């Protein structure tokens, strides 16, 4: 289990899953001030083309993306996106190519200017920031890791990591000190004085991670950072993100086209299709209760026992339940609970912070794995 209480999706599940996409309010992460979101996105639109500012609020806004394009010559890249990202969580946006996910993440820092909506960072509307304030936000509160590493080939690794600090005007000694700390965090301290072309692709992406962390941002944005990596290196980098998230606790927004990656990394997953968010939920909600046929097709090959948790399948305790059954926390994945259930005749007692919150027996576990409802 991760620091945020998310059940860990195993690499076996990751290897078996395809790519996918849904809407639900996120629950507060640890340390959320007053339970408020770190990022709140409200009715966010991005339309490219000549009719950008004449579609929203008209009947044309109800047309499909293909119909809008045929009628106006414009492309609806993001349509009325609304979601919250809680402090300290990994929020994954997933969709196929052309779904609008990369446009969405670029709108969060106005690398692409949204057409309409709100992007609130701790209550501050980024879309209302002037150029000076926007530069300050990008330099100090956000950091982004792209698919293409974007390292400066003529600079050594240590200076690539320190680049954001240099832009901020910090002295060489301080930025090198910080860069070395971050390289140590990602396991590359011994390569500080190498050039990027002396490193493997996975190592270069670690440099990109270290560079993003060096400026100590509140929010880290990842735009398909591992798509170009070989599968084994990609898995290692996913584990690296989980490790770093556990150690530094940053709020992260992660973009991917791969469902396995989304389920492995996300506290919450938003699935996009044709510019719209069609479902948001925890990994077990996406797999256990897909919002429509589109999402259902994506998750049909996912091993349910690797994703669904006891919280998802448990029932209310009854007076006639045995009092001596094994106890497990609610975020235990079913795969792990199967071994416990097979060793006893008593149902599993689901206990959260010392309180009995539910009961799970073998019938419920088998029904969840099979995707059916247990008999009453």
Secondary structure, DSSP 8 states (H G I E B T S, - for coil): --TT------HHHHHH-------------TT-GGG-EEEEEEEEEEEESTTTTTSTTSGGGGS-HHHHHHHHS-EEEEEEEEEEEETT-EEEEE--TTSSHHHHHHHHTTSS--SEEEEEETTEEGGG--HHHHHHHHHHTEEEEESS----TTSBHHHHHTHHHHHTT--HHHHHHHHHHHHHHTT-GGGTTSBGGGS-HHHHHHHHHHHHHHTT-SEEEEESTTTTS-HHHHHHHHHHHHHHHHHH--EEEEEES-HHHHHHH-SEEEEEETTEEEEEE-HHHHHHS-SSHHHHHHHTTS-GGGT-BHHHH-B---TTS-SSS-EE-TT-BHHHHHHHHHT-SS-EEEEETTEEEEEE-HHHHHHHHHT-----
